[in-house]
């Protein structure tokens, strides 16, 4: 049974300097899916994730967790940024610290740290300082740290941006594994191939407005909006 989902987003609006960066956006997130938020630069993709995760407060509208433990929503979600924030500690210590903050007993943390590192393919790097890892390894560590928390929902902000193809593939494989384990994924991405491979639903934003919402297969086969059609053709950057 879901603890915090479904998620209902109603009239979500964010204004800054007199301008609406996000304007009256509404949608729902059901348990078990992988939702890709797409759109050109400045469309509001990353801002939407930050509002959903509670890192910023909306100017209007609401983010409504509808599950029976909605009041504890922050304890059942995690977020990984395009440039992950890592401590000046070992890879293992980064995961252990996140677990300790979440209130996991010390006796249980070692096993969960080892499991998360193994699943991410980072077991041999457990004692290496996180700050000297490669870009792909840092992102894998951030994903391992998030997955160790057993989140019901994982927010991902451009998880493979600026990574080499081989590193991006490893990160995608880690995301697929996390999703397969039962975590609902909501990700912002500009990578059309990635959205095709991972997402089952697309939210397309343009200038802070939700222009189109569709199943991924339908969106890529025949987008209904002029803006989405132009975006898929590479004409809307």
PEQUIQUI-V237638 format. One record per pair of residues at least 24 apart in sequence whose C-alpha atoms are under 10 Angstrom apart, sorted by the first residue. I is the first residue (numbers start at 1). J is the second residue. Records with the same first field share a line. If there is no record, write none. Layout:
# PEQUIQUI-V237638
I->J ; J
This chain:
# PEQUIQUI-V237638
1->31 ; 67 ; 68
2->30 ; 31 ; 32 ; 66 ; 67 ; 68 ; 69 ; 70 ; 152
3->31 ; 65 ; 66 ; 67 ; 68 ; 69 ; 70 ; 71 ; 72 ; 73 ; 76 ; 152
4->31 ; 64 ; 65 ; 66 ; 67 ; 68 ; 69 ; 70 ; 71 ; 72 ; 73 ; 74 ; 75 ; 76 ; 77 ; 152 ; 153
5->29 ; 30 ; 31 ; 32 ; 64 ; 65 ; 66 ; 67 ; 68 ; 69 ; 70 ; 73 ; 76 ; 152 ; 153 ; 184
6->30 ; 31 ; 32 ; 64 ; 65 ; 66 ; 67 ; 68 ; 70
7->31 ; 52 ; 63 ; 64 ; 65 ; 66 ; 67 ; 70 ; 153
8->52 ; 62 ; 63 ; 64 ; 65 ; 66
9->52 ; 61 ; 62 ; 63 ; 64 ; 65
10->60 ; 61 ; 62 ; 63 ; 64
11->58 ; 59 ; 60 ; 61 ; 62 ; 63
12->48 ; 51 ; 52 ; 57 ; 58 ; 59 ; 60 ; 61 ; 62 ; 63 ; 208 ; 209
13->48 ; 51 ; 57 ; 58 ; 59 ; 60 ; 61 ; 62 ; 208 ; 209
14->44 ; 47 ; 48 ; 51 ; 56 ; 57 ; 58 ; 59 ; 60 ; 61 ; 208
15->58 ; 59 ; 60
16->59
20->44 ; 59 ; 207 ; 208 ; 209
21->47 ; 48 ; 207 ; 208 ; 209
22->47 ; 48 ; 58 ; 59 ; 60 ; 205 ; 206 ; 207 ; 208 ; 209 ; 210
23->59 ; 60 ; 61 ; 207 ; 208 ; 209 ; 210
24->60 ; 61 ; 208 ; 209 ; 210
25->61 ; 62 ; 205 ; 208 ; 209 ; 210 ; 211
26->61 ; 62 ; 63 ; 209 ; 210
27->63 ; 203 ; 210 ; 213
28->63 ; 64 ; 65
29->65 ; 153 ; 184 ; 185 ; 186 ; 201
30->184
31->152 ; 153 ; 182 ; 183 ; 184 ; 185
32->152 ; 153 ; 179 ; 180 ; 181 ; 182 ; 183 ; 184 ; 185
33->153 ; 179 ; 180 ; 182 ; 183 ; 184 ; 185 ; 186 ; 198 ; 199 ; 200 ; 201
34->153 ; 154 ; 175 ; 176 ; 179 ; 183 ; 184 ; 185 ; 186 ; 187 ; 195 ; 198 ; 199 ; 200 ; 201 ; 202 ; 216
35->155 ; 184 ; 185 ; 186 ; 187 ; 188 ; 195 ; 198 ; 199 ; 200 ; 201 ; 202 ; 203 ; 214 ; 215 ; 216
36->156 ; 185 ; 186 ; 187 ; 188 ; 189 ; 190 ; 191 ; 192 ; 194 ; 195 ; 196 ; 198 ; 199 ; 200 ; 201 ; 202 ; 203 ; 204 ; 216
37->156 ; 157 ; 158 ; 186 ; 187 ; 188 ; 189 ; 190 ; 195 ; 199 ; 201 ; 202 ; 203 ; 204 ; 205 ; 210 ; 213
38->187 ; 188 ; 189 ; 190 ; 191 ; 192 ; 195 ; 202 ; 203 ; 204 ; 205 ; 206 ; 210 ; 212 ; 228 ; 231
39->188 ; 189 ; 190 ; 202 ; 203 ; 204 ; 205 ; 206 ; 207 ; 208 ; 210 ; 211 ; 227 ; 228 ; 231 ; 232 ; 236 ; 237
40->189 ; 190 ; 204 ; 205 ; 206 ; 207 ; 227 ; 228 ; 231 ; 234 ; 235 ; 236 ; 237
41->190 ; 205 ; 206 ; 207 ; 236 ; 237
42->205 ; 206 ; 207 ; 208 ; 237
43->204 ; 205 ; 206 ; 207 ; 208 ; 209 ; 210
44->188 ; 204 ; 205 ; 206 ; 207 ; 208 ; 209 ; 210
45->157 ; 158 ; 187 ; 188 ; 189 ; 190 ; 203 ; 204 ; 205 ; 206 ; 207 ; 208
46->81 ; 82 ; 155 ; 156 ; 157 ; 158 ; 187 ; 188 ; 189
47->157 ; 188 ; 208
48->157 ; 188 ; 205 ; 208
49->79 ; 81 ; 155 ; 156 ; 157 ; 186 ; 187 ; 188
50->79 ; 81 ; 155 ; 157
52->155 ; 186
53->77 ; 78 ; 79 ; 153 ; 154 ; 155
73->151 ; 152 ; 153
74->151 ; 153
75->102 ; 103 ; 149 ; 150 ; 151 ; 152
76->102 ; 149 ; 150 ; 151 ; 152 ; 153 ; 154
77->146 ; 147 ; 149 ; 150 ; 151 ; 152 ; 153 ; 154 ; 155 ; 183 ; 184
78->143 ; 145 ; 146 ; 147 ; 149 ; 150 ; 151 ; 152 ; 153 ; 154 ; 155 ; 156
79->142 ; 143 ; 145 ; 146 ; 147 ; 151 ; 153 ; 154 ; 155 ; 156 ; 157 ; 185 ; 186 ; 187
80->139 ; 140 ; 141 ; 142 ; 143 ; 144 ; 145 ; 146 ; 154 ; 155 ; 156 ; 157 ; 158 ; 159 ; 187
81->139 ; 142 ; 143 ; 155 ; 156 ; 157 ; 158 ; 159 ; 160 ; 188
82->139 ; 142 ; 156 ; 157 ; 158 ; 159 ; 160 ; 161 ; 162 ; 188 ; 189
83->135 ; 138 ; 139 ; 142 ; 157 ; 158 ; 159 ; 160 ; 161 ; 162
84->135 ; 138 ; 139 ; 140 ; 141 ; 142 ; 143 ; 157 ; 159
85->130 ; 131 ; 138 ; 139 ; 142
86->129 ; 130 ; 131 ; 138 ; 139 ; 141 ; 142 ; 145
87->129 ; 130 ; 131
88->129 ; 130 ; 131 ; 132
89->127 ; 128 ; 129 ; 130 ; 131
90->125 ; 126 ; 127 ; 128 ; 129 ; 130 ; 131 ; 132 ; 133
91->117 ; 122 ; 123 ; 124 ; 125 ; 126 ; 127 ; 128 ; 129 ; 130 ; 131 ; 133 ; 137 ; 138 ; 141 ; 142 ; 144 ; 145
92->116 ; 117 ; 122 ; 123 ; 125 ; 126 ; 127 ; 128 ; 129 ; 130 ; 141 ; 144 ; 145
93->126 ; 127 ; 128 ; 129 ; 130 ; 145
94->126 ; 129 ; 130 ; 141 ; 142 ; 144 ; 145
95->126 ; 141 ; 142 ; 143 ; 144 ; 145 ; 146 ; 147 ; 148 ; 149
96->145 ; 148
97->145
98->145 ; 146 ; 148 ; 149
99->145 ; 146 ; 148 ; 149
102->149
104->149
109->148
111->148
112->144 ; 145 ; 147 ; 148 ; 149 ; 150
113->144 ; 145 ; 147 ; 148 ; 149
114->144 ; 148
115->144 ; 147 ; 148
116->140 ; 141 ; 143 ; 144 ; 145 ; 146 ; 147 ; 148 ; 149
117->141 ; 143 ; 144 ; 145 ; 147 ; 148
118->144
119->144 ; 147 ; 174 ; 177 ; 178
120->144 ; 145 ; 147 ; 170 ; 171 ; 173 ; 174 ; 175 ; 177 ; 178
121->170 ; 174
134->163 ; 167
135->160 ; 162 ; 163 ; 164 ; 167 ; 168
136->160 ; 162 ; 163 ; 164 ; 165 ; 166 ; 167 ; 168 ; 169 ; 170 ; 171
137->167 ; 170 ; 171
138->171
139->163 ; 167 ; 168 ; 170 ; 171 ; 174
140->167 ; 168 ; 170 ; 171 ; 172 ; 173 ; 174 ; 175
141->171
143->171 ; 174 ; 175 ; 178
144->174 ; 175 ; 178
146->178
147->174 ; 175 ; 177 ; 178 ; 179 ; 181 ; 183
148->178
150->178 ; 181 ; 182 ; 183
151->178 ; 182 ; 183 ; 184 ; 185
152->179 ; 181 ; 182 ; 183 ; 184 ; 185
153->179 ; 182 ; 183 ; 184 ; 185 ; 186
154->178 ; 179 ; 183 ; 184 ; 185 ; 186 ; 187
155->184 ; 185 ; 186 ; 187 ; 188
156->185 ; 186 ; 187 ; 188 ; 189
157->186 ; 187 ; 188 ; 189 ; 190
158->187 ; 188 ; 189 ; 190 ; 191
159->187 ; 188 ; 189 ; 191
160->189 ; 190 ; 191 ; 194
161->189 ; 190 ; 191
168->194
169->194
172->197 ; 198
173->198
190->237
192->220 ; 231 ; 232
195->220
196->220
204->228 ; 231
206->231 ; 236
